[in-house]
């Protein structure tokens, strides 16, 4: 009986953890825009954002609300880990081109 209970608990909590992990989320910087400009992640999960700069000029992924700031050289990619976060909207932008903006939506 005890092993059955443990198996059921493992199945329940193991599947919840797997469902909450979206894996790396790709964001591209192209033509002074983040693509996609909005990404959704689950509340309480640590998530990797992979930001690729497809421009001929440097860009900077910056977010005061996410406490992240990282330069992305032309033609390269970086990884930024965020979370676990509470539900809400967390804006980010390219500090070199402030009109280039995006948002992480935590649900």
N, C-alpha and C positions, 0 to 999 in steps of 0.2 A: 504494500500500500504506500509506503514511504517513497519508494522509487517511482511509483506512478505519479504521486503528487509532485515530486521534483521534476519529472519529465514534463508534466503539464505546465508548471511554473516556468521552466526553461523555454518551452514552446511559446508561451504567451509573451514573456519578457524578451526573449530572443527575437521574436518577430517584430515587436514594437521598436527595438533598437535598430533593426535592419531597415524598417520602414522610415525611421526618422533620419537616416543617413542618406542624403541625396547624392553623395559622391562629389567630385570636383565640378564646379560650375564655371563654364567658359564665358568670358566677356572679351569682346574685341573692341579695340579703339581704331576707328576707321573714319576718314573724312571728318575729323574733329567731333565724333559722336561715339558713345558707348553703345555696343550692340550685343545683347539687348540692353535697353536703357533701364529696364526693371527686371530684377531677379527675385524669386520667392524662395525662402528657406524656412524650414520648420523651427518653431520656438524651442529653445533648449538644446539645439544641436551645434556642434562645432563643424564649420563648413570651410572647405578650401575654394577660394575664388582664383581662377587662373585668368590673368589679364594679359592679352596679347596685343602689342602695338603694331598695326599694319601700316603705319604712316612713315614718312621719311624724316620726321622730326620727333624728338623725345616727348614723352607725356609723363604726367605724374598722377597716380591714383592716390587721392587724398580724401579723408573723411574724418571730420572732428568727432562725429557721433560714434564712429567705429574705432577711433583712436588709431588710425592707420595712415601712413604716408610713404609712398614708394615710387621711385622713378622707374619708368619703363622705356628702355632704349628703343630706337627704331628697329623694327624687325625682330624684336625679342619678346619674351614672355616672363612674367613673374607669378609667384603664388602668394596669396594673402589669406591667412586664416582668420576667420571671424567667429565669434560665439564662444560659448552658448549665449544667446541673446533672448531678451523678452520680446513679446509681440510689439510690433510698431514699424515705423518707416525710418530707415537710416540712409541719409543722402551721402553721395560721393561725387567727386568732380575731378577734372584735370586742372591742377593748379597752374599749369602753363597756359591753359586756355579755359578760363573759368566758366565760359558759356557751355562747355562740354560737361553734362551732368547725368547722373543716374541715381537709382535708389535700390536698396535692398529692402524687401518687404518681408517681415518675419510674421508668420501666421501660426 
